[in-house]
């Protein structure tokens, strides 16, 4: 009898290694072996309920290089989970989330997620990270371990980013495909919804930075905390007041103004990273590093500009429409 079998029950089903290509979109898959501080989902892989969250997937790899893509989401339920555990002020607005993606014990990149307020509610935020695993990291019936963890925040950004950022986040999907040709780490392609962005490790030395105005962040949804506020009349009052605050926040005109400047910090070493910023004729900017960055780098405005949304893309990438118009076309605003 193996040691692991001592902890099994009659209800446990044996795990089955998933073949390549793998597209994991549900926590009910038999390829999932371990979930650490995560709760399984049906339409998603799982949701983080602690300081970090990890999922171990048994994959029938061949030893060849593979491309891994991890999709992470933030929605209303995730924000409520966070507020129920962290217990912030009822009047505090949502803050952007910054989370590290660690796979096979190594940091592969970082993601920024920020929900923006619409007339009827806040729109969910989704970010995707794609990266390569070199030959030999995923063998026959190997284990792929995907983890969402918190970074050490630089002092200039800590008050403007959510503490314990992993709580409530969900892993929407994990895909694994063989890839013979190496490719750089790919981060989110669109606007972040806030005045932060991440330069992924090993990417280009120069980026195109676009900024656009967005509505302010929504007020935090806070669940009833005592026996009086849990009663139906009180809960109805809280629900109406939260809806009124949402409308009020959305109605406030957002005038972000000019970009206040750009600061950059290495998220692994914590050291500041020098950047050169140049304005372009179309209103965008070029952010240039002296060399390709080996670690994920957090970029943010020198002063808090909560109604400014950034888009960071490799130099030469075509411009993208402002997020407000895109949201209206999608019915989110």
C-alpha positions in Angstrom: 0.0 0.0 0.0 1.4 3.4 -1.0 1.4 6.2 1.6 -1.0 8.3 -0.5 -3.6 5.6 -0.5 -4.1 6.0 3.3 -5.9 9.3 2.8 -8.3 8.1 0.1 -12.0 7.3 0.5 -14.4 5.2 -1.4 -15.7 8.3 -3.1 -12.3 9.3 -4.6 -11.9 8.7 -8.3 -8.5 7.8 -9.7 -6.7 10.6 -11.5 -6.2 10.3 -15.3 -3.3 12.0 -17.1 -4.7 14.5 -19.7 -3.4 14.1 -23.2 -1.9 17.0 -25.2 -3.2 19.4 -26.3 -4.9 20.2 -23.0 -7.7 22.7 -22.5 -8.7 22.6 -18.9 -11.8 24.7 -18.2 -13.5 23.0 -15.3 -12.6 21.9 -11.8 -14.4 18.6 -12.3 -11.7 17.2 -14.6 -10.1 13.9 -13.4 -6.7 15.3 -14.5 -6.7 17.6 -11.4 -4.7 15.9 -8.6 -4.3 18.6 -6.0 -6.0 21.9 -5.1 -4.3 24.0 -2.5 -6.3 26.9 -1.0 -8.7 26.7 -4.0 -12.3 25.6 -4.5 -13.2 23.7 -7.6 -15.6 25.3 -10.1 -17.7 23.9 -12.9 -17.4 26.6 -15.5 -13.9 27.6 -14.2 -11.0 25.6 -12.9 -11.3 27.0 -9.4 -11.3 30.1 -7.1 -8.6 31.1 -4.6 -9.8 31.2 -1.0 -6.5 32.0 0.8 -3.2 33.9 0.6 -2.4 32.0 -2.5 -3.9 29.3 -4.7 -2.4 26.3 -6.5 -3.7 23.6 -8.8 -1.7 20.5 -9.8 -2.7 18.8 -13.1 -1.5 15.4 -14.3 -0.5 15.8 -17.9 0.7 13.1 -20.3 3.6 15.1 -21.7 6.2 14.0 -24.1 9.2 15.9 -22.8 9.0 18.3 -25.7 8.7 22.1 -25.2 5.1 23.3 -24.6 3.2 26.5 -24.5 1.2 27.1 -21.4 -1.6 29.7 -21.2 -3.3 30.7 -17.9 -6.5 32.8 -17.8 -7.2 34.6 -14.5 -10.5 36.4 -13.7 -11.9 38.9 -11.2 -15.7 39.2 -10.8 -18.2 40.4 -8.3 -18.1 37.2 -6.2 -14.3 37.3 -6.0 -14.4 40.9 -4.7 -17.0 39.9 -2.1 -14.9 37.0 -1.0 -12.0 39.4 -0.6 -13.9 42.0 1.4 -15.5 39.3 3.7 -12.0 38.0 4.6 -10.0 41.3 4.7 -12.8 43.4 6.3 -12.0 46.8 4.7 -14.0 50.0 5.3 -17.5 50.0 3.8 -16.7 53.2 2.0 -13.4 51.9 0.4 -13.4 51.6 -3.4 -12.0 48.6 -5.1 -8.3 48.6 -5.8 -6.5 46.9 -8.7 -5.2 43.4 -8.1 -1.5 42.5 -8.9 -0.8 38.8 -8.8 2.2 36.6 -9.8 1.8 33.5 -11.9 4.2 30.7 -10.7 4.4 27.4 -12.7 6.7 24.5 -11.8 8.2 26.6 -9.0 9.2 29.5 -11.1 7.7 33.0 -11.6 6.6 33.2 -15.2 5.0 36.6 -15.2 2.5 38.9 -13.4 -1.0 40.1 -14.1 -3.0 43.3 -13.2 -6.8 43.1 -13.0 -9.1 46.0 -12.3 -12.9 46.1 -12.5 -14.5 49.3 -13.8 -17.9 50.7 -12.8 -20.9 50.6 -15.2 -24.4 52.0 -14.8 -25.8 48.6 -13.7 -22.8 47.1 -12.1 -19.0 46.6 -12.4 -17.6 44.7 -15.4 -15.5 41.6 -14.7 -11.8 41.7 -15.5 -9.9 39.0 -17.2 -6.1 38.7 -18.0 -4.2 35.9 -19.7 -0.5 35.0 -19.5 1.2 32.8 -22.1 4.7 31.3 -21.7 6.9 28.4 -22.7 8.1 25.5 -20.7 11.4 24.1 -22.2 12.1 20.5 -23.1 12.1 18.1 -20.2 9.8 20.1 -17.8 6.7 18.1 -18.6 7.3 14.4 -19.0 5.0 11.4 -19.4 2.3 11.6 -16.6 4.1 14.6 -15.3 2.6 17.2 -13.0 1.9 20.8 -14.1 1.6 23.0 -11.0 0.0 26.5 -11.5 0.0 28.9 -8.6 -1.3 32.5 -8.1 0.7 34.3 -5.5 1.1 37.8 -4.1 4.2 39.9 -4.9 6.1 42.2 -2.6 4.7 45.6 -3.5 7.0 48.6 -3.9 6.4 51.4 -1.4 5.2 53.8 -4.1 2.5 51.3 -5.3 1.4 49.6 -2.1 -1.3 52.1 -1.1 -2.8 52.0 -4.6 -3.0 48.2 -5.0 -5.1 45.6 -3.2 -3.5 43.8 -0.2 -3.8 40.0 -0.2 -4.6 40.3 -3.9 -5.0 36.5 -4.7 -8.1 36.0 -2.5 -11.2 35.6 -4.6 -9.4 35.4 -8.0 -10.4 32.6 -10.2 -8.4 30.5 -12.7 -10.7 30.4 -15.7 -8.7 28.0 -17.8 -5.3 26.4 -18.3 -4.2 25.3 -21.8 -1.0 23.3 -22.7 0.1 22.7 -26.3 3.3 21.5 -27.8 5.3 24.2 -29.4 8.5 23.7 -31.3 9.4 27.3 -31.9 10.1 29.4 -28.7 8.0 32.5 -28.2 8.3 35.4 -25.7 6.0 35.7 -22.7 2.7 37.2 -23.8 0.7 39.2 -21.3 -2.7 40.9 -21.6 -3.1 42.7 -24.9 -5.8 45.3 -23.9 -6.2 48.1 -21.5 -5.6 47.2 -17.8 -8.4 49.4 -16.5 -6.1 51.2 -14.1 -2.9 53.2 -14.0 -0.7 50.1 -13.8 0.7 47.6 -16.3 3.3 44.8 -16.3 6.2 44.3 -18.6 6.6 40.5 -18.8 10.1 38.9 -18.4 12.2 38.4 -21.5 10.1 40.7 -23.7 11.1 43.6 -25.9 13.2 46.5 -24.6 10.7 49.1 -25.9 6.9 49.3 -25.5 4.1 51.4 -26.7 2.1 52.9 -23.8 -1.5 54.2 -24.5 -3.6 55.9 -21.9 -7.4 56.5 -21.8 -10.0 57.7 -19.3 -12.2 55.2 -17.5 -14.9 55.5 -14.8 -13.8 55.2 -11.2 -13.6 51.9 -9.5 -16.9 50.6 -7.9 -17.5 50.6 -4.1 -16.6 47.3 -2.5 -19.5 44.9 -2.0 -19.5 44.0 1.8 -21.6 41.2 3.1 -23.7 41.7 6.3 -21.5 41.3 9.4 -23.9 40.9 12.4 -27.3 39.5 13.1 -29.1 42.9 12.6 -27.6 43.5 9.1 -28.3 39.9 8.0 -32.1 40.4 8.4 -33.9 41.0 5.1 -35.1 44.6 5.6 -31.5 45.7 6.5 -30.0 43.7 3.6 -32.5 45.4 1.2 -31.4 48.8 2.5 -27.7 47.9 2.0 -28.4 46.6 -1.5 -30.3 49.8 -2.5 -27.5 52.0 -1.0 -24.8 50.1 -2.9 -26.8 50.4 -6.2 -27.1 54.2 -5.5 -23.4 54.5 -4.9 -22.7 52.7 -8.1 -24.8 55.1 -10.1 -23.2 58.0 -8.3 -19.7 56.8 -9.0 -20.5 56.1 -12.7 -22.1 59.6 -13.1 -19.0 61.4 -11.8 -17.2 62.8 -14.9 -13.7 61.4 -15.2 -11.0 63.8 -16.2 -7.7 62.0 -15.7 -5.5 64.7 -17.3 -2.0 64.1 -18.6 0.1 61.2 -17.5 2.0 62.1 -14.3 5.1 60.1 -15.2 6.2 56.5 -15.1 7.8 54.5 -12.3 9.0 50.9 -12.7 10.0 48.2 -10.2 11.3 44.7 -10.6 8.7 42.5 -8.9 11.2 39.8 -7.8 14.2 41.8 -6.6 12.2 44.9 -5.6 14.8 47.2 -7.2 13.7 50.2 -9.2 14.1 49.9 -13.0 15.2 52.9 -15.0 13.0 53.7 -18.0 13.0 56.3 -20.7 9.7 57.8 -21.8 9.1 59.6 -25.1 5.9 61.1 -26.4 4.6 60.1 -29.8 2.7 62.2 -32.4 -0.6 60.2 -31.9 -0.7 60.9 -28.1 0.8 57.6 -27.0 4.3 57.1 -25.5 7.2 54.9 -25.9 8.6 53.3 -22.8 12.1 52.0 -23.3 14.3 49.7 -21.1 18.0 49.6 -21.4 17.7 45.8 -22.1 15.0 43.1 -22.1 13.9 42.6 -18.5 14.6 39.2 -16.9 11.8 39.5 -14.4 8.3 40.9 -14.5 8.4 44.7 -14.0 5.5 46.7 -12.6 5.0 50.1 -14.3 2.7 52.7 -12.8 2.0 56.4 -12.9 4.2 58.5 -10.6 1.0 59.9 -9.0 -2.3 58.1 -8.4 -4.6 58.6 -11.4 -7.5 56.1 -10.6 -9.5 57.1 -13.7 -6.7 56.4 -16.1 -6.4 53.1 -18.0 -3.1 51.9 -19.5 -2.3 49.6 -22.4 1.2 48.4 -22.7 2.2 46.6 -25.9 5.4 45.8 -27.7 6.7 48.7 -29.9 5.1 48.6 -33.3 1.7 47.2 -32.1 -1.2 49.0 -33.7 -3.3 51.4 -31.6 -6.4 50.1 -29.8 -9.8 51.9 -29.4 -10.3 53.6 -26.0 -11.8 51.2 -23.4 -14.9 53.3 -22.8 -16.1 52.9 -26.4 -15.2 49.2 -26.4 -17.1 48.6 -23.2 -20.2 50.4 -24.6 -20.1 48.3 -27.7 -19.9 45.2 -25.5 -22.8 46.4 -23.4 -20.7 46.6 -20.2 -20.9 50.4 -19.6 
